[in-house]
Amino acid sequence: MVNYRNSSTAKTSKFTGSQLQRLVCAYFRCRMRWCSSSMLHPLRCVRVRSCARRGKNTVPLWIREVWAYMRLLVQSLYFSSLTDSDVVFDSVFEPVFWTVDYVTRWFGTVFVCLVVILTGSILAIAYLILLPMIFRTYTPLWIAWHVCYGHWNMVMIIFHYYKAITTSPGSPPTEKNGSPFVAVCKKCIIPKPARTHHCGICNRCILKMDHHCPWLNNCVGHFNHRYFFSFCVALAVGCVYCSISGRNLFIEAYNAIETTYQTAAPPHTFKEKLIHKSIIYMWVLTSTVAVALGSLTLWHAVLISRGETSIERHINSKERNRVVKRGGVYRNPFNHGRLNNWKIFLGVEKTRCVSLRLKQFHSWPMLPRLSCNLFCLISLFSL
């Protein structure tokens, strides 16, 4: 049998020398017709220069890095099989999150200075204006109560705020050891124990992270969560105390300044106007902080009773919805009951922990110890 395919291919692939010569001449004739020799040389030069410029990239390095990062970000949206709405949202808004983290990190010191300035202004008004009024108008028993309780509350606010700022929230060990861990941080590349989360503002992992507080310029974590909550309680109670005790003074100062169009403004000296405006400023500021910070304190008290942090609140809610859809019941593994949760939070879940807290109390500075003893005496006196 004859292989017709091979034979036909052989016939079509054979050309004589004259045929090849005609084909080559026709090709060059057509090329010279459309592009003359005077144009071929500049085109070759342009092509050589463009090839040479490809090796020398004039785009700055940071632009190339941003462009490469954005390309990787876009590609990750459709290359991953686990992509969902949360991944798309986090990827699209990651530049916004980075900007917020950078601004919060930079403004942390500004927020701390603002807390000190506002608190100092209230203390200045209390010492320069309210305290002389108390000595002139109140009875000796009420004078003793306001002086003792006011100074105790002030010491508690300053002490717990200082401890919340200066105490490290705690970080997992960077070296390998035998401690158990549940995951590996994708940014720190270190093992993460349970209830550990990465803070983008502090740029490190935090043990039992609750949130990053810009007013502290620090994260609220395992070692300073108790100081943060005590500061919130002391400041909220102090603001409520100032708002209630200064209500009558605020009404008198407001009526002295506020006038109608029919009546003329009563004559006041510059000192009296300054006193009235200072009382109004103090009452408005303390009342506003009492409402806002009081709500935040109650919310954290509820979270402590449930044995979870602010971050775990969102995680547990998502996990609870996922388990409920499957027909199961979700239980928080760190919830040991309300009373036990408070004992664990305060560090008094065992008898030896109470003795340890007493030893730590005796190692405190003299001023907080005196303030605590003074508060105990005031409580016994009030009973």
MOMOBEL-V946760 format. One record per backbone hydrogen bond with DSSP energy under -0.5 kcal/mol. NH is the residue of the N-H (numbers start at 1). CO is the residue of the C=O. Records with the same first field share a line. If there is no record, write none. Layout:
NH=CO / CO
This chain:
4=2
7=3
8=4
9=5
10=6
11=7
12=8
13=9
14=10 / 11
15=13
20=16
21=17
22=18
23=19
24=20
25=21
26=22
27=23
28=24
29=25
30=26
31=27
32=28
33=29
34=30
35=31
39=36
40=36
41=37
42=38
43=39
44=40
45=41
46=42
47=43
48=44
49=45
50=46
51=47
52=48
53=49
54=50
55=51 / 52
56=52
57=55
58=56
64=60
65=61
66=62
67=63
68=64
69=65
70=66
71=67
72=68
73=69
74=70
75=71
76=72
77=73 / 74
78=74 / 75
79=75
80=76
83=80
88=84
89=85
90=86
91=87
92=88
93=89
94=91
97=93
98=94
99=95
100=96
101=97
102=98
103=99
104=100
105=101
106=102
107=103
108=104
111=107
112=108
113=109
114=110
115=111
116=112
117=113
118=114
119=115
120=116
121=117
122=118
123=119
124=120
125=121
126=122
127=123
128=124
129=125
130=125
131=126
133=129
134=130
135=131
136=132
137=133
138=134
143=139
144=140
145=141
146=142
147=143
148=144
149=145
150=146
151=147
152=148
153=149
154=150
155=151
156=152
157=153
158=154
159=155
160=156
161=157
162=158
163=159
164=160
165=161
166=162
167=163
182=192
183=192
185=190
189=185
192=183
193=191
196=193
197=206
199=204
200=198
203=199
204=199
206=197
207=170
208=195
209=195 / 206
210=220
211=220
213=211 / 218
214=212
216=213
217=213
218=213
220=211
221=219
222=169 / 207
223=169
225=221
228=224
229=225
230=226
231=227
232=228
233=229
234=230
235=231
236=232
237=233
238=234
239=235
240=236
241=237
242=238
243=239
244=240
245=241
246=242
247=244
250=246
251=247
252=248
253=249
254=250
255=251
256=252
257=253
258=254
273=269
274=270
275=271
276=272
277=273
278=274
279=275
280=276
281=277
282=278
283=279
284=280
285=281
286=282
287=283
288=284
289=285
290=286
291=287
292=288
293=289
294=289 / 290
295=291
296=292
297=293
298=294
299=295
300=296
301=297
302=298
303=299
304=300
305=301
306=302
307=303 / 304
308=303
313=309
314=310
315=311
316=312
317=313
318=314
319=315
320=316
321=317
322=318
323=319
324=320
325=321
326=322
327=324
328=323
335=332
336=334
341=337
342=338
343=339
344=340
345=341
346=342
347=343
348=343
354=350
355=351
356=352
357=353
358=354
359=355
360=356
361=357
362=358
363=359
364=361
369=365
370=366
371=367
372=368
373=369
374=370
375=371
376=372
377=373
378=374
379=375
380=376
381=377
382=378
383=379
